[in-house]
Amino acid sequence: MSLHDDTRVPGSPEQEEILRLRAEVARLQHERDDARKTSLRPHGRGTGLARRIVAIVLVVLTAVLACAAVPALYLRSEVLDTDRYVATVAPLASDPAIQAEITDKVTTQITTAVDVDGITRDAMTELGKVAPRVAAVITGLAPAIAEQTKSLIRSAVSKFVASPQFQDLWTQLNRVAHQGIVNLATGNTGGTVSIDQSGTVTISTKEIIARVKTLLVEQGVDIAARIPEIDTQIALLQSPELVRATDAIQTLDRTAPILAWLTALSAVGAIAVAPRGWRRRTTSRVGLGIAVAMAVLALGLTIGLDIFLGTIPSATVSPAAAQSLVDALLTPLRTGVRFVFVVALLIALGAFLTGHSRPAESVRQGLARTGDYLTGKVGGGQAQPWQHWLARFRRILEAAVLGVAVLVLILWQYPTAAVAIWTAVLAGLAILLIELLCRPAVVAAHTTGAAAVAEPVPGGPPEDSQPTRPIL
């Protein structure tokens, strides 16, 4: 029996399946006719090839610009946003490596300024004059008493550095000294946190020593009263690479907004200049290009960090303290790189799945079959009035969902990769829910359209006279 035989019972499952197949055949025939018409236009081949080349060049340019824009925006946000900077370095106050580094250097500064060895030796000498019989024994105890005093000072410093008071002081110092990070970017010197011409990043210990002095006096350590007001610096980092990188840091700081806009314009330009039929593919390539650029940037950060830490003299700064400080400062940059990487991959995946490749069509057909199964189980495949309305405006609703997702990513002050993933997952679930809810109405509309195509027009030409004959 032919598929054009209309003697079957209307509304039967077999008849609905025939109508659906006819609609699909009509769509494929229409696409084939359009492809044949396009192939008969030789005058556009040269233009299409040129546009493809330009699109590919812009895709590569987008990836290169993104690789520079992300570090530039990181540098600018860290330099200008005091709250963000303080939030970044605040956890360092409880880092064991930083605490040990500050304890060692503050203790050394105090014992050097007070001259514990000299004071102890003089005290034992005077005591020996009072008790000549035990003078030799007392004088021999001087080094031990001096070491005990140094140990007491170190214990007091370590106790203070591990206390909540030091964490508050650390935050206050870094908030007041935020200009030091500006100095690091611009190459200027001065401030509580600064960088000199040898590439040494230092922090003032004046307030720390004053707090330790008060703590020692309260504990009854009389020698602590002799601690003078010390306003010296301790090194947190030292590397000549910092000085050599100053020019590059200044350039990135000034060009950060320009690089961001150029990246966006290059991506949009690549999609816009691509020939018709290549735009989804170009969008996917833009996403993949940016993702590859972020992967290269992440690899470069890892290699560059190892090289940079190798230039820091261990005699000046302990490797553990330098590692902790650099890791803390680079955490926002790594977060930004991961975020852009995830978003770029999601864009590439979305553009790929909406394209006309066989894998994409297989995925869409699988989702359609799943939707038909679920709607058949839930509602028996019967379309309700609200489902017809939802099917009519589903594209607008899906565009609104995507718009909200984009706004969330834009307005989120410091989004992470997790934020991007969850935003994409929720947006995808919302779009999938819309498609599932309106699926019965969509199937009914396709069935009606297929019936209209299959029904011959009264007085019109016979079906065999159409330019394209049905396959089924």
ZIGI-V38374 format. One record per backbone hydrogen bond with DSSP energy under -1.0 kcal/mol. CO is the residue of the C=O (numbers start at 0). NH is the residue of the N-H. If there is no record, write none. Layout:
co: [CO/CO]
nh: [NH/NH]
This chain:
co: [1/8/11/12/13/14/15/16/17/18/19/20/21/22/23/24/25/26/27/28/29/30/31/32/33/34/37/40/41/43/44/45/46/47/48/49/50/51/52/53/54/55/56/57/58/59/60/61/62/63/64/65/67/68/69/70/71/72/73/74/75/76/80/81/82/83/84/85/88/89/90/91/94/95/96/97/98/99/100/101/102/103/104/105/106/107/108/109/110/110/114/115/116/117/118/119/120/121/122/123/124/125/126/130/131/133/134/135/140/141/142/143/144/145/146/147/148/149/150/151/152/153/154/155/156/157/159/162/163/164/165/166/167/168/169/170/171/172/174/176/177/177/178/179/180/181/182/191/193/195/198/199/200/200/201/202/204/205/206/207/208/209/210/211/212/213/214/215/216/219/220/221/222/223/231/233/236/238/239/240/242/244/245/246/247/248/249/250/254/255/256/257/258/259/260/261/262/263/264/265/266/267/268/274/277/278/279/280/281/282/283/284/285/286/287/288/289/290/291/292/293/294/295/296/297/298/299/300/301/302/303/304/305/307/308/312/317/318/319/320/321/322/323/324/325/329/330/331/332/333/334/335/336/337/338/339/340/341/342/343/344/345/346/347/348/349/351/356/357/358/359/360/361/362/363/364/365/366/367/368/369/370/371/372/373/374/374/375/378/383/384/385/386/387/388/392/393/394/395/396/397/398/399/400/401/402/403/404/405/406/407/415/416/417/418/419/420/421/422/423/424/425/426/427/428/429/430/431/432/433/437/438/439/440/441/442/443/444/445/446/447/448/449/450/456/461/462]
nh: [4/11/15/16/17/18/19/20/21/22/23/24/25/26/27/28/29/30/31/32/33/34/35/36/37/38/40/43/44/47/48/49/50/51/52/53/54/55/56/57/58/59/60/61/62/63/64/65/66/67/68/69/71/72/73/74/75/76/77/78/79/80/84/85/86/87/88/89/91/92/93/94/98/99/100/101/102/103/104/105/106/107/108/109/110/111/112/113/114/115/118/119/120/121/122/123/124/125/126/127/128/129/130/133/134/137/138/139/144/145/146/147/148/149/150/151/152/153/154/155/156/157/158/159/160/161/162/166/167/168/169/170/171/172/173/174/175/176/177/179/180/181/182/183/184/185/186/203/201/198/238/195/235/236/193/233/208/209/210/211/212/213/214/215/216/217/218/220/219/221/223/224/225/226/204/202/200/241/243/244/245/248/249/250/251/252/253/254/258/259/260/261/262/263/264/265/266/267/268/269/270/271/272/277/281/282/283/284/285/286/287/288/289/290/291/292/293/294/295/296/297/298/299/300/301/302/303/304/305/306/307/308/309/310/311/316/321/322/323/324/325/326/327/328/329/333/334/335/336/337/338/339/340/341/342/343/344/345/346/347/348/349/350/351/352/353/354/360/361/362/363/364/365/366/367/368/369/370/371/372/373/374/375/376/377/378/380/379/381/387/388/389/390/391/392/396/397/398/399/400/401/402/403/404/405/406/407/408/409/410/411/419/420/421/422/423/424/425/426/427/428/429/430/431/432/433/434/435/436/437/441/442/443/444/445/446/447/448/449/450/451/452/453/454/459/464/465]
